[in-house]
Amino acid sequence: MTAMASTHAFPFRFGTTSYIIPDEIIPNVEFLKDRVDDIELVLFESDEFSNLPGRTI
């Protein structure tokens, strides 16, 4: 997959959610940072799973 230099490549802003590749939030943001103008973080929390950032981030 080739990266598209999206920074103002369109007459509108181009964005996506933070869950594109099956990984944690930070690797997804690293993957997307040069491909889109906006990344909306998708956070989950349940009794079995949570991807909410901890205090160490």
Beta strands, then each sheet from edge to edge (+ up, - down):
strand 1: 15-17
strand 2: 38-40
sheet 1: 1+ 2+
end
